[in-house]
Amino acid sequence: MWRRVLSVAFGCAFLVWGLVSIYKGHITAFRFYHHTFSATNDPLGFWIVVVLILYLGVGCIYRGVIGKR
């Protein structure tokens, strides 16, 4: 049960991170290669990273709510 709760919590965190980055217009991603993607300077990279983060968020929430029991 606690795994499902943590999955939903991480999913919500990913969704908030993605939505805040859309609002601010930039996102810093990746662990070892820190790169800030800006919506004005690098729109393709920015939207790829944002969609990836939002996809992870929805996937975690789906896994936590509908996943195996």
C-alpha positions in Angstrom: 0.0 0.0 0.0 2.8 2.5 0.8 4.3 2.0 -2.6 1.1 3.1 -4.2 0.9 6.2 -2.0 4.5 7.1 -2.8 3.9 6.5 -6.5 0.9 9.0 -6.4 3.1 11.5 -4.4 5.9 11.3 -6.9 3.4 11.7 -9.8 1.9 14.8 -8.2 5.5 16.2 -7.7 6.3 15.5 -11.4 3.1 17.2 -12.5 3.7 20.3 -10.4 7.3 20.5 -11.7 6.1 20.3 -15.3 3.3 22.9 -14.8 5.6 25.3 -12.9 8.1 25.0 -15.7 5.5 25.8 -18.3 4.4 28.9 -16.2 8.0 30.1 -15.8 9.2 29.3 -19.3 12.3 27.3 -18.4 13.2 23.9 -16.9 16.5 22.5 -15.6 16.7 18.8 -16.2 19.0 15.7 -16.0 21.2 14.6 -13.1 24.7 14.8 -14.4 24.2 17.0 -17.4 22.5 20.1 -15.9 21.0 22.0 -18.7 18.4 24.7 -18.5 16.0 24.5 -21.4 14.2 27.8 -22.2 11.0 28.1 -24.1 12.3 31.1 -26.0 15.9 29.9 -26.8 15.3 26.2 -27.2 11.6 25.5 -27.7 11.9 22.0 -29.0 14.1 20.8 -26.2 11.9 22.6 -23.6 8.7 21.0 -24.8 10.3 17.5 -25.1 11.5 17.7 -21.5 8.2 19.1 -20.3 6.2 16.4 -22.0 8.5 13.8 -20.6 8.1 15.1 -17.1 4.3 15.3 -17.4 4.2 11.8 -18.9 6.2 10.5 -15.9 3.8 12.2 -13.6 0.7 10.8 -15.2 2.3 7.3 -15.3 3.2 7.4 -11.6 -0.3 8.5 -10.7 -1.8 5.8 -12.9 0.5 3.2 -11.4 -0.5 4.3 -7.9 -4.2 4.5 -8.5 -5.0 1.8 -11.1 -1.9 -0.4 -10.7 -1.6 -4.0 -9.5 -2.8 -4.7 -6.1 
